[in-house]
Each structure stands twice: as structure tokens, then as C-alpha cells.
Amino acid sequence: MTQQEQNNINAQQRATENFKAGFNCAETVARTFRDLLNLDVSDEALKMASGFGGGLGHAGCMCGALSGATMVLGMLQGRSSKEQNRGPVYSSAQEFHNIFSDQFGATCCRVLNHHDFGSQEQRHTCLKITGTTADLLMKYIFDKQLIKGI
């Protein structure tokens, strides 16, 4: 098994564990990659992901797993000043959006998951989407060499 394959499995497993532990889809993806990549992001900062679950607080808009992945890309490529170029993170966010859309056929939570929030069916569907998103994001990070040494 290659290092990339092991990293993908680790991301998917960690995301599954985080989701089963009670974190929403956005929190799960952000927390998973913060931990796996040893990113300098506090638990306090991760609270920003909480409102993105359920497609923005159960509004059913953009999938929280995709929102969390976009946050991770921001952690890796985001700006710390207005003078810095936002092009790289915009490009990555758009590319990953397209990868996600190609994988699942949509990016909107209410399209991806028709089940009632809180139901066993909804949780199962979100678990699958969240785990797959973690796998896709790890592949993307590896392929684009956004982190050296993974």
C-alpha cells in the first residue's frame, strides 16, 4: 500500500470516527484534517465550522462536508493579509467543488440527502458523504502537493 493510499484511509477512518462521535459534517472534515496534518488551529477556532452542518444550519444549502473541505483548503492556502494573493485558494476551492460535484452529482445538502435531519437514514447518508469527502480531500491535497511529506 502506498503512503497516499494509507493517508486516504486514515482520513476516511478519522472522519468516520469524528462524525460518529457527534461532530457535524463540516466540523468533522475541519477537525479531521487539523489533526491529521497537525495544523495550527485551536479547538476554539474549529467552532467556526459548527454553523455549516446541514447545509448552513439545516437550511439545506451547500453540503457541510464540502464547506469543511473548503475551510481546510483555506487553512492550507488562505491569506493572512489583504496584500496576499487569494488566487491559489480560490482555484483550489473551485477545483475541489467540481471534484465533489462530479463525485456526488450535486453540492446542495437537500439534494444529496433527502432524509429528515436526525433520522438514522440521514445520519448514514451524511456519514458516507463525509468519509468520502475526507478521502477526496486527502487525494486532492496529495496530488496538488499542498503539504510536503504526506
N, CA, C and O of each residue as an XYZ file, in Angstrom:
600
protein
N       0.857     -1.173      0.000
C       0.000      0.000      0.000
C       0.905      1.238      0.000
O       1.869      1.319      0.760
N       0.575      2.189     -0.859
C       1.357      3.415     -0.936
C       1.039      4.335      0.242
O       0.025      4.166      0.920
N       1.912      5.300      0.474
C       1.693      6.277      1.544
C       0.414      7.073      1.271
O      -0.343      7.372      2.194
N       0.177      7.413      0.003
C      -1.040      8.155     -0.328
C      -2.277      7.336      0.012
O      -3.228      7.866      0.585
N      -2.277      6.058     -0.331
C      -3.419      5.202     -0.017
C      -3.642      5.106      1.488
O      -4.783      5.135      1.950
N      -2.565      4.992      2.249
C      -2.686      4.936      3.710
C      -3.222      6.252      4.265
O      -4.059      6.250      5.168
N      -2.744      7.375      3.730
C      -3.248      8.682      4.154
C      -4.741      8.823      3.867
O      -5.487      9.365      4.683
N      -5.172      8.336      2.710
C      -6.591      8.400      2.347
C      -7.431      7.564      3.303
O      -8.496      7.997      3.745
N      -6.953      6.374      3.617
C      -7.667      5.507      4.557
C      -7.725      6.170      5.930
O      -8.770      6.167      6.579
N      -6.609      6.736      6.369
C      -6.585      7.418      7.670
C      -7.575      8.569      7.708
O      -8.276      8.750      8.704
N      -7.642      9.348      6.637
C      -8.570     10.483      6.590
C     -10.008      9.993      6.657
O     -10.818     10.539      7.407
N     -10.329      8.973      5.883
C     -11.690      8.453      5.871
C     -12.057      7.853      7.225
O     -13.160      8.080      7.721
N     -11.152      7.096      7.825
C     -11.422      6.490      9.135
C     -11.583      7.554     10.217
O     -12.503      7.476     11.032
N     -10.695      8.545     10.229
C     -10.769      9.600     11.236
C     -12.058     10.395     11.075
O     -12.695     10.757     12.065
N     -12.442     10.667      9.833
C     -13.690     11.393      9.599
C     -14.879     10.581     10.092
O     -15.793     11.129     10.708
N     -14.874      9.292      9.830
C     -15.950      8.425     10.300
C     -16.033      8.450     11.825
O     -17.122      8.548     12.391
N     -14.889      8.362     12.480
C     -14.859      8.396     13.948
C     -15.391      9.730     14.477
O     -16.187      9.756     15.416
N     -14.951     10.829     13.876
C     -15.395     12.152     14.335
C     -16.893     12.333     14.135
O     -17.575     12.881     15.001
N     -17.408     11.875     12.998
C     -18.844     12.006     12.741
C     -19.637     11.148     13.722
O     -20.630     11.605     14.289
N     -19.204      9.916     13.921
C     -19.894      9.027     14.859
C     -19.819      9.549     16.292
O     -20.694      9.260     17.109
N     -18.777     10.314     16.593
C     -18.626     10.886     17.937
C     -19.579     12.054     18.167
O     -19.741     12.509     19.300
N     -20.215     12.544     17.093
C     -21.206     13.596     17.267
C     -20.892     14.921     16.603
O     -21.682     15.859     16.707
N     -19.761     15.026     15.924
C     -19.476     16.258     15.202
C     -20.280     16.279     13.906
O     -20.498     15.234     13.293
N     -20.721     17.464     13.487
C     -21.445     17.541     12.222
C     -20.457     17.397     11.065
O     -19.249     17.299     11.283
N     -20.970     17.385      9.850
C     -20.146     17.110      8.674
C     -19.032     18.139      8.485
O     -17.899     17.764      8.183
N     -19.326     19.415      8.655
C     -18.307     20.457      8.492
C     -17.269     20.379      9.608
O     -16.068     20.460      9.352
N     -17.733     20.223     10.837
C     -16.813     20.084     11.973
C     -15.912     18.871     11.781
O     -14.714     18.922     12.058
N     -16.502     17.788     11.308
C     -15.766     16.539     11.109
C     -14.611     16.721     10.141
O     -13.483     16.337     10.449
N     -14.872     17.299      8.979
C     -13.822     17.442      7.971
C     -12.741     18.404      8.472
O     -11.552     18.107      8.359
N     -13.138     19.540      9.019
C     -12.148     20.506      9.515
C     -11.297     19.895     10.628
O     -10.073     20.033     10.614
N     -11.926     19.225     11.587
C     -11.220     18.616     12.718
C     -10.313     17.479     12.241
O      -9.175     17.361     12.696
N     -10.804     16.659     11.343
C     -10.021     15.532     10.828
C      -8.709     16.002     10.235
O      -7.652     15.450     10.541
N      -8.769     17.017      9.388
C      -7.553     17.472      8.718
C      -6.671     18.308      9.634
O      -5.448     18.301      9.487
N      -7.264     19.020     10.567
C      -6.455     19.726     11.565
C      -5.601     18.708     12.306
O      -4.410     18.931     12.522
N      -6.208     17.593     12.694
C      -5.497     16.573     13.457
C      -4.507     15.786     12.601
O      -3.361     15.593     13.006
N      -4.929     15.336     11.437
C      -4.054     14.514     10.595
C      -2.856     15.282     10.057
O      -1.764     14.729      9.930
N      -3.058     16.549      9.741
C      -1.991     17.354      9.153
C      -1.271     18.224     10.182
O      -0.391     19.014      9.838
N      -1.657     18.068     11.449
C      -1.052     18.845     12.530
C      -1.075     20.341     12.243
O      -0.073     21.037     12.411
N      -2.236     20.821     11.806
C      -2.387     22.242     11.505
C      -2.537     23.033     12.797
O      -3.123     22.549     13.765
N      -2.018     24.227     12.806
C      -2.053     25.085     13.990
C      -3.402     25.795     14.067
O      -3.512     26.996     13.820
N      -4.424     25.016     14.415
C      -5.792     25.526     14.526
C      -6.351     25.022     15.854
O      -6.392     23.817     16.103
N      -6.773     25.937     16.688
C      -7.254     25.574     18.018
C      -8.672     25.008     17.973
O      -9.394     25.175     16.990
N      -9.049     24.341     19.047
C     -10.435     23.894     19.185
C     -11.371     25.093     19.134
O     -12.470     25.012     18.585
N     -10.931     26.195     19.704
C     -11.737     27.418     19.693
C     -11.993     27.887     18.256
O     -13.110     28.278     17.920
N     -10.962     27.847     17.414
C     -11.118     28.255     16.014
C     -12.012     27.283     15.246
O     -12.754     27.692     14.353
N     -11.940     25.999     15.592
C     -12.762     25.000     14.897
C     -14.250     25.213     15.133
O     -15.074     24.701     14.375
N     -14.603     25.958     16.165
C     -16.011     26.237     16.423
C     -16.669     26.963     15.249
O     -17.890     26.925     15.101
N     -15.860     27.624     14.414
C     -16.403     28.316     13.236
C     -17.109     27.361     12.283
O     -17.996     27.778     11.537
N     -16.734     26.098     12.296
C     -17.335     25.121     11.391
C     -18.740     24.701     11.821
O     -19.491     24.160     11.009
N     -19.105     24.934     13.061
C     -20.355     24.394     13.616
C     -21.601     24.808     12.847
O     -22.497     23.985     12.660
N     -21.686     26.025     12.407
C     -22.889     26.504     11.728
C     -23.054     26.024     10.303
O     -24.088     26.276      9.686
N     -22.051     25.332      9.762
C     -22.113     24.890      8.373
C     -22.764     23.522      8.204
O     -23.052     23.116      7.078
N     -23.000     22.805      9.300
C     -23.639     21.490      9.215
C     -25.058     21.596      8.684
O     -25.754     22.583      8.921
N     -25.470     20.576      7.972
C     -26.823     20.558      7.420
C     -27.022     21.582      6.316
O     -28.139     22.036      6.069
N     -25.929     21.941      5.656
C     -26.056     22.915      4.570
C     -26.396     24.286      5.110
O     -27.336     24.924      4.635
N     -25.656     24.744      6.083
C     -25.831     26.024      6.782
C     -26.992     25.940      7.764
O     -28.078     26.464      7.518
N     -26.736     25.275      8.870
C     -27.716     25.218      9.952
C     -29.030     24.582      9.565
O     -30.096     25.055      9.957
N     -28.957     23.515      8.801
C     -30.129     22.763      8.318
C     -30.931     23.519      7.267
O     -32.082     23.171      7.003
N     -30.343     24.546      6.665
C     -31.027     25.240      5.567
C     -30.998     24.403      4.287
O     -31.770     24.651      3.361
N     -30.104     23.413      4.240
C     -30.041     22.509      3.092
C     -29.241     23.041      1.931
O     -29.334     22.506      0.827
N     -28.450     24.087      2.147
C     -27.642     24.659      1.060
C     -26.361     23.848      0.886
O     -26.408     22.621      0.977
N     -25.246     24.475      0.643
C     -24.003     23.762      0.349
C     -23.678     22.758      1.455
O     -23.693     23.094      2.640
N     -23.389     21.541      1.054
C     -23.074     20.443      1.963
C     -22.008     20.871      2.969
O     -21.004     21.479      2.597
N     -22.227     20.555      4.225
C     -21.272     20.889      5.268
C     -19.928     20.224      5.086
O     -18.904     20.808      5.441
N     -19.898     19.015      4.543
C     -18.614     18.350      4.302
C     -17.805     19.139      3.277
O     -16.589     19.273      3.413
N     -18.471     19.656      2.259
C     -17.803     20.491      1.263
C     -17.364     21.816      1.890
O     -16.276     22.312      1.598
N     -18.201     22.383      2.742
C     -17.817     23.608      3.450
C     -16.586     23.366      4.310
O     -15.662     24.179      4.320
N     -16.571     22.251      5.030
C     -15.422     21.908      5.866
C     -14.164     21.713      5.037
O     -13.082     22.144      5.435
N     -14.300     21.066      3.886
C     -13.149     20.875      2.996
C     -12.618     22.218      2.513
O     -11.406     22.412      2.414
N     -13.516     23.136      2.217
C     -13.103     24.466      1.778
C     -12.377     25.192      2.905
O     -11.415     25.920      2.659
N     -12.832     24.995      4.140
C     -12.131     25.580      5.286
C     -10.721     25.012      5.393
O      -9.777     25.750      5.679
N     -10.568     23.721      5.169
C      -9.249     23.098      5.224
C      -8.342     23.701      4.151
O      -7.181     24.013      4.417
N      -8.871     23.861      2.950
C      -8.071     24.485      1.889
C      -7.671     25.901      2.286
O      -6.565     26.348      1.978
N      -8.565     26.603      2.967
C      -8.233     27.927      3.476
C      -7.132     27.871      4.523
O      -6.256     28.735      4.559
N      -7.178     26.842      5.385
C      -6.124     26.682      6.382
C      -4.768     26.482      5.704
O      -3.741     26.950      6.194
N      -4.781     25.784      4.576
C      -3.539     25.462      3.881
C      -3.060     26.576      2.966
O      -1.853     26.760      2.807
N      -3.976     27.325      2.359
C      -3.589     28.293      1.342
C      -4.145     29.699      1.574
O      -3.890     30.606      0.782
N      -4.891     29.876      2.639
C      -5.557     31.155      2.862
C      -4.597     32.299      3.139
O      -3.405     32.100      3.372
N      -5.145     33.483      3.108
C      -4.365     34.699      3.293
C      -4.385     35.133      4.757
O      -5.355     34.903      5.480
N      -3.312     35.751      5.162
C      -3.277     36.372      6.479
C      -3.220     37.890      6.362
O      -3.255     38.600      7.367
N      -3.134     38.380      5.136
C      -3.212     39.821      4.903
C      -3.873     40.070      3.547
O      -3.864     39.203      2.673
N      -4.436     41.244      3.385
C      -5.142     41.575      2.135
C      -4.187     41.708      0.967
O      -4.615     41.655     -0.186
N      -2.911     41.880      1.237
C      -1.932     42.011      0.160
C      -1.585     40.666     -0.480
O      -1.089     40.620     -1.605
N      -1.840     39.603      0.220
C      -1.517     38.282     -0.313
C      -2.501     37.903     -1.412
O      -3.649     38.348     -1.424
N      -2.033     37.086     -2.319
C      -2.824     36.629     -3.449
C      -3.852     35.592     -2.994
O      -3.495     34.593     -2.370
N      -5.107     35.826     -3.303
C      -6.141     34.848     -2.953
C      -6.387     33.851     -4.081
O      -7.182     32.923     -3.932
N      -5.717     34.040     -5.189
C      -5.888     33.163     -6.342
C      -5.689     31.688     -6.061
O      -6.514     30.881     -6.490
N      -4.625     31.290     -5.354
C      -4.421     29.859     -5.120
C      -5.566     29.197     -4.354
O      -6.014     28.114     -4.731
N      -6.038     29.828     -3.295
C      -7.118     29.205     -2.521
C      -8.430     29.251     -3.303
O      -9.229     28.319     -3.211
N      -8.665     30.301     -4.059
C      -9.872     30.341     -4.895
C      -9.841     29.222     -5.931
O     -10.844     28.546     -6.165
N      -8.693     29.041     -6.536
C      -8.556     27.985     -7.545
C      -8.782     26.607     -6.928
O      -9.498     25.778     -7.489
N      -8.165     26.368     -5.768
C      -8.333     25.076     -5.102
C      -9.775     24.852     -4.672
O     -10.311     23.756     -4.837
N     -10.409     25.891     -4.119
C     -11.803     25.766     -3.684
C     -12.703     25.424     -4.865
O     -13.583     24.571     -4.750
N     -12.489     26.080     -5.987
C     -13.314     25.800     -7.173
C     -13.036     24.400     -7.713
O     -13.964     23.673     -8.067
N     -11.766     24.025     -7.776
C     -11.426     22.686     -8.265
C     -12.039     21.613     -7.368
O     -12.621     20.645     -7.857
N     -11.905     21.790     -6.058
C     -12.450     20.773     -5.157
C     -13.971     20.760     -5.215
O     -14.577     19.691     -5.140
N     -14.591     21.905     -5.344
C     -16.046     21.975     -5.532
C     -16.450     21.108     -6.717
O     -17.413     20.346     -6.634
N     -15.716     21.223     -7.816
C     -16.032     20.451     -9.020
C     -15.792     18.957     -8.810
O     -16.565     18.136     -9.304
N     -14.740     18.597     -8.090
C     -14.472     17.189     -7.776
C     -15.625     16.623     -6.946
O     -16.123     15.531     -7.221
N     -16.037     17.371     -5.939
C     -17.139     16.956     -5.079
C     -18.420     16.787     -5.899
O     -19.120     15.782     -5.773
N     -18.712     17.765     -6.724
C     -19.921     17.719     -7.554
C     -19.893     16.538     -8.512
O     -20.908     15.870     -8.710
N     -18.745     16.281     -9.100
C     -18.617     15.131    -10.002
C     -18.829     13.819     -9.247
O     -19.453     12.895     -9.769
N     -18.316     13.738     -8.030
C     -18.438     12.516     -7.229
C     -19.887     12.249     -6.813
O     -20.370     11.121     -6.914
N     -20.568     13.284     -6.350
C     -21.885     13.103     -5.746
C     -23.045     13.568     -6.616
O     -24.200     13.277     -6.305
N     -22.763     14.279     -7.694
C     -23.818     14.735     -8.588
C     -24.480     16.030     -8.159
O     -25.378     16.523     -8.842
N     -24.050     16.590     -7.032
C     -24.616     17.840     -6.518
C     -23.726     18.327     -5.386
O     -22.849     17.601     -4.919
N     -23.957     19.560     -4.949
C     -23.241     20.103     -3.794
C     -24.214     20.573     -2.717
O     -23.797     20.937     -1.618
N     -25.468     20.564     -3.020
C     -26.507     21.073     -2.128
C     -26.970     19.956     -1.182
O     -27.335     18.869     -1.631
N     -26.953     20.224      0.096
C     -27.301     19.236      1.116
C     -28.682     18.619      0.877
O     -28.842     17.402      0.970
N     -29.658     19.439      0.574
C     -31.025     18.907      0.423
C     -31.170     18.010     -0.812
O     -32.081     17.184     -0.879
N     -30.271     18.176     -1.786
C     -30.267     17.307     -2.963
C     -29.527     16.007     -2.649
O     -29.936     14.931     -3.085
N     -28.449     16.115     -1.901
C     -27.632     14.946     -1.568
C     -28.297     14.014     -0.571
O     -28.072     12.803     -0.595
N     -29.117     14.580      0.304
C     -29.692     13.786      1.382
C     -31.147     14.193      1.585
O     -31.430     15.256      2.137
N     -32.062     13.348      1.137
C     -33.496     13.640      1.181
C     -34.145     13.297      2.524
O     -35.317     13.605      2.742
N     -33.408     12.675      3.404
C     -33.977     12.186      4.656
C     -34.118     13.299      5.688
O     -33.422     14.312      5.622
N     -35.016     13.104      6.633
C     -35.230     14.066      7.708
C     -33.984     14.178      8.573
O     -33.363     13.173      8.919
N     -33.618     15.432      8.927
C     -32.471     15.643      9.792
C     -32.675     14.915     11.113
O     -33.738     14.991     11.730
N     -31.635     14.211     11.526
C     -31.684     13.467     12.774
C     -32.103     12.024     12.622
O     -31.947     11.227     13.547
N     -32.639     11.677     11.451
C     -33.060     10.290     11.246
C     -31.836      9.403     11.025
O     -30.762      9.881     10.659
N     -32.021      8.118     11.251
C     -30.940      7.164     11.043
C     -30.486      7.178      9.586
O     -29.290      7.079      9.310
N     -31.415      7.297      8.665
C     -31.087      7.320      7.238
C     -30.270      8.549      6.888
O     -29.307      8.468      6.125
N     -30.658      9.698      7.451
C     -29.922     10.938      7.195
C     -28.500     10.817      7.725
O     -27.551     11.175      7.028
N     -28.342     10.323      8.935
C     -27.010     10.186      9.535
C     -26.148      9.220      8.723
O     -24.958      9.463      8.524
N     -26.745      8.132      8.257
C     -25.989      7.155      7.460
C     -25.513      7.788      6.149
O     -24.361      7.608      5.754
N     -26.388      8.518      5.484
C     -26.015      9.168      4.223
C     -24.923     10.200      4.463
O     -23.950     10.259      3.712
N     -25.076     11.008      5.499
C     -24.067     12.023      5.805
C     -22.732     11.388      6.185
O     -21.673     11.910      5.835
N     -22.779     10.283      6.887
C     -21.555      9.577      7.244
C     -20.796      9.154      5.993
O     -19.581      9.332      5.913
N     -21.500      8.599      5.026
C     -20.878      8.179      3.775
C     -20.299      9.377      3.021
O     -19.170      9.325      2.532
N     -21.071     10.440      2.932
C     -20.615     11.631      2.209
C     -19.397     12.231      2.902
O     -18.431     12.608      2.239
N     -19.433     12.323      4.210
C     -18.346     12.927      4.960
C     -17.065     12.106      4.840
O     -15.989     12.663      4.626
N     -17.174     10.798      4.975
C     -15.998      9.936      4.826
C     -15.416     10.004      3.430
O     -14.198     10.073      3.267
N     -16.263      9.987      2.432
C     -15.791     10.069      1.046
C     -15.163     11.426      0.771
O     -14.163     11.517      0.059
N     -15.745     12.480      1.333
C     -15.170     13.814      1.162
C     -13.772     13.877      1.752
O     -12.872     14.462      1.149
N     -13.576     13.284      2.924
C     -12.239     13.253      3.536
C     -11.255     12.532      2.631
O     -10.121     12.982      2.468
N     -11.669     11.429      2.048
C     -10.825     10.683      1.123
C     -10.491     11.543     -0.098
O      -9.328     11.628     -0.494
N     -11.487     12.172     -0.690
C     -11.272     13.021     -1.862
C     -10.347     14.189     -1.541
O      -9.481     14.542     -2.341
N     -10.536     14.785     -0.369
C      -9.714     15.929      0.006
C      -8.262     15.511      0.236
O      -7.345     16.227     -0.167
N      -8.045     14.370      0.873
C      -6.673     13.918      1.077
C      -6.006     13.659     -0.272
O      -4.844     14.017     -0.466
N      -6.725     13.044     -1.199
C      -6.179     12.822     -2.546
C      -5.833     14.159     -3.192
O      -4.767     14.310     -3.790
N      -6.728     15.118     -3.071
C      -6.511     16.433     -3.670
C      -5.272     17.100     -3.066
O      -4.420     17.605     -3.797
N      -5.172     17.101     -1.741
C      -4.031     17.711     -1.065
C      -2.729     17.037     -1.492
O      -1.722     17.709     -1.714
N      -2.751     15.714     -1.605
C      -1.569     14.957     -2.026
C      -1.223     15.280     -3.476
O      -0.072     15.585     -3.789
N      -2.221     15.212     -4.361
C      -1.974     15.454     -5.785
C      -1.462     16.863     -6.062
O      -0.618     17.060     -6.936
N      -1.963     17.825     -5.329
C      -1.564     19.228     -5.526
C      -0.349     19.610     -4.683
O       0.126     20.744     -4.745
N       0.150     18.652     -3.891
C       1.321     18.852     -3.040
C       1.154     20.088     -2.145
O       2.059     20.913     -2.021
N      -0.029     20.190     -1.528
C      -0.309     21.320     -0.646
C       0.386     21.173      0.703
O       0.594     22.159      1.410
N       0.740     19.956      1.053
C       1.514     19.673      2.270
C       2.670     18.781      1.837
O       2.458     17.734      1.227
N       3.841     19.180      2.141
C       5.016     18.368      1.798
C       5.141     17.234      2.804
O       4.897     17.413      3.997
N       5.521     16.077      2.309
C       5.816     14.961      3.192
C       4.637     14.093      3.564
O       4.765     13.235      4.437
N       3.470     14.289      2.920
C       2.370     13.363      3.207
C       2.205     12.402      2.053
O       1.330     11.536      2.092
